[in-house]
Amino acid sequence: RLAEVRRALGDTASVQEALTEYYRGRSIDGQAEERLSFLRRALDAGECLLLLDGLDEVGADDRDNVRSWLESFAAGAARNRIVVSSRPAGYPGFALDAAPIVRLEPFSDDEIRVCLERYFAAAERGDTGQSEPVAAWGLAGDLVAKLRRTPQLLAMARNPLILSVLARIQREDVALPEHRVLVSERVAEWRGTTWGQARRMGPGEPGPVLRYETDVVPF
């Protein structure tokens, strides 16, 4: 989105100008200028945590320019904390002095179990306002046992997004898909509908609703 704002403003726009325009577009309370003034002061004081996600999602023809644009900004805003994230396949590198490069590895068996226990506990709190750890542990244990019986599913479950979809299926008390392609279909359905609806909940002009059967899956 920041790259799109930059493109609309022109290549000479600064990152701060693009951020200003981005937040102005999302303002619904008429106080954008006050917030933007606060943002400028916070950046100058080195008090910001700037999270830039999806560097790989910038178009390939524009990615190097956007990377250089962000690198120049980061060099001048070094007192702030900056995190740039990207999928490995599209990561073009990012120059930031003394910054570590961290790669998220697939979940281990123990991490799968802990993630599921916390997921089910959080889901229960969301539904009932209460959390029963024993119940969450039971659901997590059941799903882990099912995954271990199907190595192909266990391998897919090492991805947090896919694991969350499998956990959702477990909560719905529906049989787990037996084939990778069926899991992929459920992930696509979830991302095309539920996630799409969630992303429309912010202020500003909402985007279109994607209907899985008609908009996501081609005929």
Order of alpha helices (4+ residues) and beta strands (2+ residues): alpha-alpha-alpha-beta-alpha-beta-alpha-alpha-alpha-alpha-alpha-alpha
